[in-house]
Each structure stands twice: as structure tokens, then as C-alpha cells.
Amino acid sequence: MDIDFVVDPLFILAVYAPAIAAFTIITYHAGLRGLRHYLSRLWLWRCPLAWYAFLLLGIPLIFAAGSLWKGNLFTDPFPFTSFQSVILALALATILGPIEEFGWRGLALPLLQRRFAPIWASLILGVIWGFWHLPAFLLSGTPQSAWSFTPFFVGTIALSVIVTPLFNASRGSILLPALFHFQMINPLWPDAQPYDTAVVMIVAGVTVWLNRKSMFNRKRAVTAVIPIPA
């Protein structure tokens, strides 16, 4: 993992932008009390056990399958040379990408689901999410600068489709989409670019099929940004 790019304050600011925007909008419209209730969604953790199995076991298998397809699963060396570098990489992955979910699933998805069925809300948000990353592909020193944008963009849309039923099944949790995001950028998984995109698309198709009743119907979609206190 290239540590140089993550210590750039501008890069960190860009990664935090969706969360900053969400906090600003919610505070403006609902005040600090509303922001506190919104943040309480970070502690929602209950959902079907199958989703935890997917988060903890299924996602690593996606990267293993993509790496096996790529042909480097058993040939690439472990990318870290010390235990300290592993801890640092995991810490950086924790405080960067997952923070985006305060904006994407914390605010944008429930608002979109007020007007669209979850499948369409997923696709719309996935397109926005993908294009939001485009500047990182145009700048040197970012991890995206070494990737191709098209498979990343398609993969981002597929990931958006996968995480939506998890979000709805957890009653609007921010925690579980953040864990999903962390697992998708976990530096311990093998390099599978761009074959992991194909695997993710397959998983997205299976996810839609298994959740077809809720994905095409707004009845069970979470639309509340600020939960009503009990």
C-alpha cells in the first residue's frame, strides 16, 4: 500500500467530503439535536446473519476468486513487510473510505428511496458514487491513478446495488455499510483488479435475485435520515 497519498490533507478532505456535506445539511435543517439522532444510526447493527457471513467471509472470497481468475493468487507476495505496516494500513483503510458512508448511505440513499424503488435508487447512487471518484483517476499519487476507470465505475454501481438491501435489512444502519466499504478496500485482500469487478457484478445479480421482492418495491425501503427517538 502506498502510504504517501493518504497523508495528503487534500486527499483526506476529498474523501471526507460526502460526510462533511451530510453533517452540514442535517445540522442546517435539523440542528445539533437532529445530527445526534442521525448519528445514532451508526449503532444499528442488527440484520440477518447471512449478511454478516457475507461481510466477513463472502467479500474476502470475492477477492480470492478475482485473484485466482487473474492468476496471481498464489504468486504475489504479501504486500507488507512488518506487523506495524499491516496495522497502519488497516487503520488508514478504517478512517478513510468508510467515512464516505455518512454521506452515501447515511443521507443520499434514504432520500433517493423516497422517490425510487431500491434497485433504481442503487443504480442512481452508484453512478454518482462512481463519477465522484473520477478526479482521483486523473491525479498522480492516488491508488486509482494506476487503475482503469471503466471497470472501477461498473464495479462501483454493482457495489451500490449489493449494499442497498443490507442497508434496508439493517433498518438504515450506517455502521454496516461502513463495514462493507472497509471490507471492499481492505488492504489484506489479494490484488484482483480488474477481475474482481466481474465477480462483483455476478454477486450483484445474485443479490438482486435473492432480494427481488424488496428491491423493486419501496414498501420496505428505509427513507428516514433522522430516526424518530423511541
VMD Tcl script that draws the C-alpha trace (Angstrom):
set ca {
  {0.00 0.00 0.00}
  {1.34 3.41 -0.94}
  {1.17 5.47 2.24}
  {2.23 8.74 0.60}
  {-1.15 9.52 -0.94}
  {-3.17 9.07 2.23}
  {-1.23 11.63 4.25}
  {-2.05 14.37 1.75}
  {-4.56 16.61 3.58}
  {-6.36 17.47 0.33}
  {-6.88 13.78 -0.42}
  {-8.29 13.21 3.06}
  {-10.54 16.26 2.71}
  {-11.87 14.92 -0.60}
  {-12.57 11.50 0.95}
  {-14.38 13.12 3.85}
  {-16.40 15.46 1.61}
  {-19.59 13.29 1.46}
  {-19.64 13.05 5.26}
  {-18.95 16.76 5.68}
  {-21.76 17.57 3.26}
  {-24.17 15.26 5.12}
  {-23.32 16.72 8.52}
  {-23.69 20.25 7.18}
  {-27.06 19.64 5.53}
  {-28.50 17.78 8.52}
  {-27.28 20.36 11.03}
  {-28.67 23.19 8.89}
  {-32.13 21.61 8.63}
  {-32.42 19.80 11.98}
  {-29.85 21.37 14.28}
  {-27.43 19.59 16.58}
  {-30.21 17.50 18.10}
  {-31.14 16.20 14.68}
  {-27.48 15.46 13.97}
  {-27.25 13.43 17.18}
  {-30.28 11.37 16.20}
  {-28.83 10.88 12.73}
  {-25.54 9.68 14.21}
  {-27.45 7.17 16.34}
  {-27.82 5.15 13.14}
  {-24.13 4.38 13.49}
  {-25.06 1.99 16.31}
  {-27.64 -0.02 14.35}
  {-26.08 -3.45 13.96}
  {-28.95 -5.94 13.82}
  {-29.56 -7.65 10.49}
  {-29.92 -11.25 9.23}
  {-26.89 -13.41 9.98}
  {-26.48 -14.14 6.27}
  {-25.35 -10.55 5.79}
  {-22.66 -10.92 8.45}
  {-21.48 -14.10 6.75}
  {-21.24 -12.16 3.51}
  {-19.39 -9.25 5.12}
  {-16.87 -11.40 6.96}
  {-16.45 -14.34 4.57}
  {-18.12 -13.53 1.27}
  {-16.18 -10.38 0.49}
  {-12.74 -11.98 1.00}
  {-13.90 -14.79 -1.28}
  {-14.77 -12.21 -3.97}
  {-11.17 -11.00 -3.98}
  {-9.77 -14.51 -3.80}
  {-11.90 -15.54 -6.79}
  {-10.87 -12.44 -8.74}
  {-7.20 -13.00 -7.92}
  {-7.45 -16.67 -8.88}
  {-9.00 -15.59 -12.18}
  {-6.21 -13.07 -12.65}
  {-3.63 -15.77 -11.95}
  {-1.77 -14.14 -9.07}
  {-3.48 -15.65 -6.03}
  {-0.58 -17.96 -5.23}
  {2.24 -15.98 -6.83}
  {2.03 -12.42 -5.50}
  {4.00 -11.85 -2.28}
  {2.29 -10.49 0.82}
  {2.36 -6.69 0.33}
  {3.51 -5.83 3.86}
  {6.91 -6.43 5.39}
  {6.12 -5.82 9.06}
  {3.29 -6.11 11.55}
  {3.40 -2.34 12.07}
  {2.81 -1.69 8.38}
  {-0.21 -4.02 8.44}
  {-1.72 -2.18 11.41}
  {-1.07 1.22 9.79}
  {-2.66 0.14 6.50}
  {-5.73 -1.25 8.30}
  {-6.05 1.91 10.39}
  {-5.89 4.13 7.31}
  {-8.44 1.98 5.50}
  {-10.74 2.32 8.52}
  {-10.64 6.11 8.78}
  {-10.78 6.88 5.05}
  {-13.21 5.11 2.69}
  {-15.84 4.02 5.25}
  {-16.33 7.64 6.33}
  {-17.93 8.29 2.93}
  {-20.91 6.22 4.06}
  {-22.17 9.03 6.30}
  {-22.99 10.78 3.03}
  {-23.80 7.96 0.60}
  {-25.90 5.58 2.68}
  {-26.39 7.95 5.59}
  {-28.11 10.69 3.59}
  {-28.29 10.12 -0.16}
  {-29.77 6.61 -0.26}
  {-32.74 7.19 2.07}
  {-33.58 10.40 0.19}
  {-33.45 8.59 -3.16}
  {-35.63 5.78 -1.81}
  {-38.35 8.30 -1.07}
  {-38.91 8.58 -4.82}
  {-37.44 5.42 -6.33}
  {-37.56 1.70 -5.65}
  {-34.32 0.45 -4.06}
  {-32.97 -1.01 -7.31}
  {-33.25 2.33 -9.11}
  {-32.00 4.28 -6.10}
  {-29.00 1.93 -6.03}
  {-28.21 2.49 -9.69}
  {-28.57 6.27 -9.47}
  {-26.38 6.48 -6.38}
  {-23.88 4.07 -7.90}
  {-23.43 6.32 -10.94}
  {-22.96 9.37 -8.70}
  {-20.59 7.44 -6.44}
  {-18.54 6.25 -9.41}
  {-18.20 9.63 -11.09}
  {-17.35 11.22 -7.73}
  {-14.12 9.18 -7.80}
  {-13.15 10.33 -11.29}
  {-10.74 13.12 -10.19}
  {-8.67 10.52 -8.31}
  {-8.02 8.75 -11.63}
  {-6.66 11.96 -13.12}
  {-4.19 12.73 -10.33}
  {-0.85 11.02 -9.81}
  {-0.09 9.51 -6.44}
  {-3.57 8.14 -5.75}
  {-4.28 4.39 -5.83}
  {-6.88 4.99 -8.55}
  {-4.27 6.52 -10.86}
  {-2.94 3.01 -11.54}
  {-6.39 1.58 -12.36}
  {-8.72 1.73 -15.33}
  {-11.78 3.89 -14.68}
  {-14.34 1.84 -16.63}
  {-14.16 -1.39 -14.57}
  {-13.99 0.68 -11.38}
  {-17.09 2.63 -12.42}
  {-19.04 -0.51 -13.30}
  {-17.89 -2.15 -10.08}
  {-18.99 0.85 -8.02}
  {-22.50 0.63 -9.45}
  {-22.58 -3.10 -8.68}
  {-21.40 -2.45 -5.12}
  {-24.13 0.15 -4.69}
  {-26.68 -2.48 -5.70}
  {-25.26 -5.01 -3.23}
  {-25.14 -2.71 -0.21}
  {-28.70 -1.36 -0.58}
  {-30.53 -4.48 0.65}
  {-28.03 -4.68 3.52}
  {-28.85 -1.08 4.37}
  {-32.59 -1.73 4.30}
  {-32.34 -5.03 6.19}
  {-30.46 -3.24 8.98}
  {-33.15 -0.52 9.25}
  {-30.87 2.19 7.89}
  {-27.62 1.33 9.62}
  {-24.58 3.43 8.77}
  {-22.29 1.03 10.62}
  {-22.86 -1.98 8.36}
  {-22.41 -0.13 5.03}
  {-19.22 1.34 6.54}
  {-18.05 -2.19 7.36}
  {-18.95 -3.24 3.82}
  {-16.92 -0.32 2.46}
  {-13.96 -1.21 4.66}
  {-14.03 -4.82 3.52}
  {-14.05 -3.73 -0.12}
  {-10.84 -1.71 0.38}
  {-9.25 -4.00 2.97}
  {-5.52 -3.91 2.13}
  {-5.08 -7.53 3.23}
  {-7.10 -8.94 0.33}
  {-5.18 -10.04 -2.79}
  {-4.90 -7.78 -5.82}
  {-7.75 -8.77 -8.12}
  {-8.10 -5.68 -10.35}
  {-9.96 -5.68 -12.70}
  {-11.27 -9.25 -12.40}
  {-12.90 -8.54 -9.07}
  {-15.31 -6.28 -10.97}
  {-16.67 -9.25 -12.91}
  {-17.11 -11.22 -9.69}
  {-18.83 -8.27 -8.00}
  {-21.24 -7.95 -10.94}
  {-22.18 -11.62 -10.55}
  {-22.69 -11.14 -6.81}
  {-24.83 -8.05 -7.51}
  {-27.03 -10.06 -9.86}
  {-27.47 -12.80 -7.27}
  {-28.20 -10.19 -4.59}
  {-30.94 -8.61 -6.68}
  {-32.47 -12.01 -7.39}
  {-32.45 -13.05 -3.73}
  {-33.94 -9.70 -2.67}
  {-36.15 -9.14 -5.72}
  {-39.33 -8.56 -3.69}
  {-37.80 -5.72 -1.68}
  {-35.51 -4.31 -4.39}
  {-38.38 -3.49 -6.76}
  {-40.78 -2.28 -4.09}
  {-40.46 0.79 -1.89}
  {-42.56 -0.78 0.88}
  {-39.57 -1.94 2.95}
  {-37.15 0.77 1.89}
  {-35.62 2.93 4.60}
  {-36.36 6.58 3.88}
  {-35.68 8.24 7.23}
  {-32.47 10.23 7.52}
  {-33.14 11.18 11.13}
  {-34.81 8.35 13.08}
  {-37.65 9.18 15.39}
  {-36.47 8.76 19.02}
  {-38.12 5.90 20.89}
}
mol new
graphics top color blue
foreach p $ca { graphics top sphere $p radius 0.5 }
foreach p [lrange $ca 0 end-1] q [lrange $ca 1 end] { graphics top cylinder $p $q radius 0.2 }
display resetview
